[in-house]
Amino acid sequence: MDIMDQSRRSFLHAGSAGAVAAAGLALAGCGKGAGGEKDVGAVEDLMREHGVLRRALFAYTEAATGLRGAATVDAGALKRAATLFRTFGEDYHERLLEEAHIFPAIRKLQGPVAAYPDVLTAQHQRGREITDYILGVTGKGAIGSADREPMARAMETLVRMYRAHAAHEDTVVFTAWKQALSGHELDEMGDKFEEIEHQQFGKDGFDDAVHQIADIEQALGLADIARFTAPPPLG
């Protein structure tokens, strides 16, 4: 590596964390109700909520790798991630939006999509069982040697399930639900979801969740996404 390349890499690495932090602050002002913001549709709302949950799942993936090695994993940060997954993902996104409003509508449709709600609801329930386990282990204050492998395995199975789960919701279930509604009905559902969000959290739940997951990533050393840029292929 020549000196120019070294300097360039050093500059990019030094600036990446600051750039990410600045981007997070900018996005934090873009929640629903912010001045001058364009309306967020119901489907976009659902998918960006999935984005928060995917970030929590990524934290689980990295923590599982650490638990299988010699790394010390911050149990408190993992507990916060599991708590966020519970309150924002399971109690709000799953129960109050998907299970209460989207799945009943999907069950009435014709074709293979109508079978999705039963499978997805069963996966929601399994996810809640695993979240209970993660909260129980991390609630001890530290992850003991006997818990490291079972904890890593539990997080990895949850991540695997939700990768498939969320991808099918985004590309099949939400699409079918949107197509089944008129434009007016979809607007009404967007308003309804916003009302539920404020009733549940007393504020913009999405903005708050973004702040929370950013803090969790910082605690776990995951805030700089430049770290995860893939290397060039070999061969």
PARORO-251220 format. One record per residue (C-alpha): residue number from 1; chain; residue in one letter; x, y, z. Coordinates in pm, whole numbers. Example, Ala and Ser with C-alpha at 12.3 -4.5 7.8 and 13.67 -1.06 7.14 Angstrom:
% PARORO-251220
[r 1 A A [1230 -450 780]] [r 2 A S [1367 -106 714]] 
This chain:
% PARORO-251220
[r 1 A M [0 0 0]] [r 2 A D [152 336 -97]] [r 3 A I [153 648 121]] [r 4 A M [-130 816 -71]] [r 5 A D [-347 509 -26]] [r 6 A Q [-262 494 344]] [r 7 A S [-354 860 390]] [r 8 A R [-678 818 203]] [r 9 A R [-780 517 413]] [r 10 A S [-691 697 734]] [r 11 A F [-896 998 631]] [r 12 A L [-1197 785 541]] [r 13 A H [-1178 587 865]] [r 14 A A [-1145 897 1079]] [r 15 A G [-1435 1070 911]] [r 16 A S [-1673 777 890]] [r 17 A A [-1793 775 1251]] [r 18 A G [-1853 1149 1244]] [r 19 A A [-2039 1122 917]] [r 20 A V [-2262 848 1053]] [r 21 A A [-2332 1047 1368]] [r 22 A A [-2421 1354 1164]] [r 23 A A [-2649 1148 942]] [r 24 A G [-2823 1007 1250]] [r 25 A L [-2887 1354 1386]] [r 26 A A [-3023 1468 1052]] [r 27 A L [-3255 1169 1027]] [r 28 A A [-3374 1219 1382]] [r 29 A G [-3540 1539 1267]] [r 30 A C [-3726 1363 988]] [r 31 A G [-3988 1183 1192]] [r 32 A K [-4360 1223 1136]] [r 33 A G [-4478 1565 1234]] [r 34 A A [-4146 1741 1173]] [r 35 A G [-4179 2070 993]] [r 36 A G [-4175 2042 615]] [r 37 A E [-4160 1663 612]] [r 38 A K [-4344 1472 342]] [r 39 A D [-4609 1229 455]] [r 40 A V [-4495 876 540]] [r 41 A G [-4724 613 392]] [r 42 A A [-4841 308 585]] [r 43 A V [-4622 60 396]] [r 44 A E [-4314 283 416]] [r 45 A D [-4379 315 789]] [r 46 A L [-4388 -63 830]] [r 47 A M [-4071 -116 630]] [r 48 A R [-3868 149 809]] [r 49 A E [-3976 -8 1138]] [r 50 A H [-3833 -330 1000]] [r 51 A G [-3511 -134 949]] [r 52 A V [-3486 -63 1322]] [r 53 A L [-3546 -430 1401]] [r 54 A R [-3285 -539 1146]] [r 55 A R [-3031 -319 1322]] [r 56 A A [-3112 -491 1651]] [r 57 A L [-3074 -828 1479]] [r 58 A F [-2738 -723 1341]] [r 59 A A [-2630 -641 1696]] [r 60 A Y [-2734 -995 1793]] [r 61 A T [-2530 -1140 1507]] [r 62 A E [-2215 -955 1610]] [r 63 A A [-2271 -1038 1977]] [r 64 A A [-2310 -1408 1895]] [r 65 A T [-1975 -1401 1716]] [r 66 A G [-1818 -1236 2020]] [r 67 A L [-1970 -1489 2259]] [r 68 A R [-1818 -1775 2060]] [r 69 A G [-1477 -1609 2082]] [r 70 A A [-1289 -1452 2366]] [r 71 A A [-1465 -1116 2345]] [r 72 A T [-1639 -953 2639]] [r 73 A V [-1996 -876 2533]] [r 74 A D [-2183 -590 2699]] [r 75 A A [-2480 -766 2860]] [r 76 A G [-2643 -435 2944]] [r 77 A A [-2638 -320 2582]] [r 78 A L [-2781 -654 2468]] [r 79 A K [-3056 -624 2728]] [r 80 A R [-3142 -280 2588]] [r 81 A A [-3151 -428 2237]] [r 82 A A [-3385 -704 2352]] [r 83 A T [-3603 -453 2537]] [r 84 A L [-3627 -240 2224]] [r 85 A F [-3711 -547 2017]] [r 86 A R [-3985 -630 2270]] [r 87 A T [-4144 -286 2306]] [r 88 A F [-4106 -152 1952]] [r 89 A G [-4102 -477 1755]] [r 90 A E [-4317 -730 1933]] [r 91 A D [-4562 -526 2140]] [r 92 A Y [-4615 -246 1888]] [r 93 A H [-4518 -342 1531]] [r 94 A E [-4630 -706 1552]] [r 95 A R [-4926 -703 1788]] [r 96 A L [-5083 -363 1723]] [r 97 A L [-5017 -326 1349]] [r 98 A E [-4953 -659 1178]] [r 99 A E [-5162 -896 1388]] [r 100 A A [-5445 -648 1452]] [r 101 A H [-5480 -487 1109]] [r 102 A I [-5270 -645 832]] [r 103 A F [-5299 -1020 890]] [r 104 A P [-5682 -1021 919]] [r 105 A A [-5702 -847 581]] [r 106 A I [-5451 -1084 422]] [r 107 A R [-5646 -1390 542]] [r 108 A K [-5943 -1272 332]] [r 109 A L [-5743 -1264 9]] [r 110 A Q [-5732 -1537 -253]] [r 111 A G [-5422 -1740 -330]] [r 112 A P [-5107 -1849 -145]] [r 113 A V [-5064 -1515 33]] [r 114 A A [-5363 -1598 256]] [r 115 A A [-5156 -1870 425]] [r 116 A Y [-4886 -1630 540]] [r 117 A P [-5052 -1488 856]] [r 118 A D [-5064 -1821 1039]] [r 119 A V [-4696 -1890 975]] [r 120 A L [-4591 -1534 1056]] [r 121 A T [-4795 -1527 1378]] [r 122 A A [-4634 -1854 1490]] [r 123 A Q [-4293 -1699 1421]] [r 124 A H [-4390 -1390 1619]] [r 125 A Q [-4468 -1615 1915]] [r 126 A R [-4140 -1803 1885]] [r 127 A G [-3956 -1472 1866]] [r 128 A R [-4119 -1362 2191]] [r 129 A E [-4004 -1681 2360]] [r 130 A I [-3646 -1616 2247]] [r 131 A T [-3668 -1252 2357]] [r 132 A D [-3780 -1373 2701]] [r 133 A Y [-3470 -1594 2712]] [r 134 A I [-3234 -1313 2604]] [r 135 A L [-3382 -1078 2864]] [r 136 A G [-3345 -1345 3129]] [r 137 A V [-2977 -1411 3053]] [r 138 A T [-2877 -1046 3013]] [r 139 A G [-3074 -953 3325]] [r 140 A K [-2809 -1132 3532]] [r 141 A G [-2572 -842 3463]] [r 142 A A [-2311 -1049 3283]] [r 143 A I [-2316 -1345 3047]] [r 144 A G [-2151 -1638 3222]] [r 145 A S [-1942 -1903 3051]] [r 146 A A [-2225 -2159 3068]] [r 147 A D [-2463 -1917 2892]] [r 148 A R [-2232 -1807 2609]] [r 149 A E [-2301 -2085 2359]] [r 150 A P [-2677 -2120 2431]] [r 151 A M [-2713 -1741 2409]] [r 152 A A [-2521 -1724 2081]] [r 153 A R [-2732 -2004 1936]] [r 154 A A [-3059 -1842 2048]] [r 155 A M [-2968 -1509 1890]] [r 156 A E [-2853 -1672 1567]] [r 157 A T [-3175 -1872 1530]] [r 158 A L [-3380 -1558 1593]] [r 159 A V [-3182 -1365 1331]] [r 160 A R [-3219 -1646 1076]] [r 161 A M [-3594 -1665 1129]] [r 162 A Y [-3651 -1290 1109]] [r 163 A R [-3436 -1245 799]] [r 164 A A [-3674 -1468 608]] [r 165 A H [-3978 -1338 798]] [r 166 A A [-3922 -967 732]] [r 167 A A [-3813 -1022 372]] [r 168 A H [-4137 -1205 291]] [r 169 A E [-4344 -943 469]] [r 170 A D [-4174 -662 278]] [r 171 A T [-4200 -825 -65]] [r 172 A V [-4519 -1034 -45]] [r 173 A V [-4746 -955 250]] [r 174 A F [-4721 -576 259]] [r 175 A T [-4743 -562 -120]] [r 176 A A [-5061 -772 -126]] [r 177 A W [-5211 -568 157]] [r 178 A K [-5138 -241 -22]] [r 179 A Q [-5288 -367 -348]] [r 180 A A [-5603 -478 -168]] [r 181 A L [-5672 -125 -41]] [r 182 A S [-5788 180 -228]] [r 183 A G [-5575 493 -212]] [r 184 A H [-5817 646 37]] [r 185 A E [-5817 334 255]] [r 186 A L [-5438 326 252]] [r 187 A D [-5424 689 363]] [r 188 A E [-5667 611 643]] [r 189 A M [-5450 321 756]] [r 190 A G [-5146 550 760]] [r 191 A D [-5332 788 987]] [r 192 A K [-5449 497 1202]] [r 193 A F [-5096 363 1241]] [r 194 A E [-4971 706 1342]] [r 195 A E [-5249 734 1599]] [r 196 A I [-5162 390 1742]] [r 197 A E [-4793 484 1756]] [r 198 A H [-4858 798 1957]] [r 199 A Q [-5101 617 2186]] [r 200 A Q [-4844 346 2251]] [r 201 A F [-4538 565 2304]] [r 202 A G [-4676 911 2379]] [r 203 A K [-4447 1048 2106]] [r 204 A D [-4294 951 1772]] [r 205 A G [-4200 592 1847]] [r 206 A F [-3990 550 1534]] [r 207 A D [-3766 848 1604]] [r 208 A D [-3719 731 1962]] [r 209 A A [-3637 377 1846]] [r 210 A V [-3377 510 1601]] [r 211 A H [-3210 701 1884]] [r 212 A Q [-3217 393 2106]] [r 213 A I [-3065 156 1851]] [r 214 A A [-2795 412 1768]] [r 215 A D [-2700 429 2137]] [r 216 A I [-2695 48 2157]] [r 217 A E [-2472 25 1851]] [r 218 A Q [-2236 279 2005]] [r 219 A A [-2214 73 2325]] [r 220 A L [-2140 -245 2130]] [r 221 A G [-1883 -83 1900]] [r 222 A L [-2106 -113 1592]] [r 223 A A [-2171 254 1517]] [r 224 A D [-1918 290 1235]] [r 225 A I [-2072 102 942]] [r 226 A A [-1754 150 739]] [r 227 A R [-1610 -133 952]] [r 228 A F [-1841 -375 777]] [r 229 A T [-1749 -293 419]] [r 230 A A [-1675 -622 248]] [r 231 A P [-1319 -690 134]] [r 232 A P [-1251 -741 -237]] [r 233 A P [-1305 -1096 -361]] [r 234 A L [-1008 -1328 -374]] [r 235 A G [-919 -1526 -681]] 
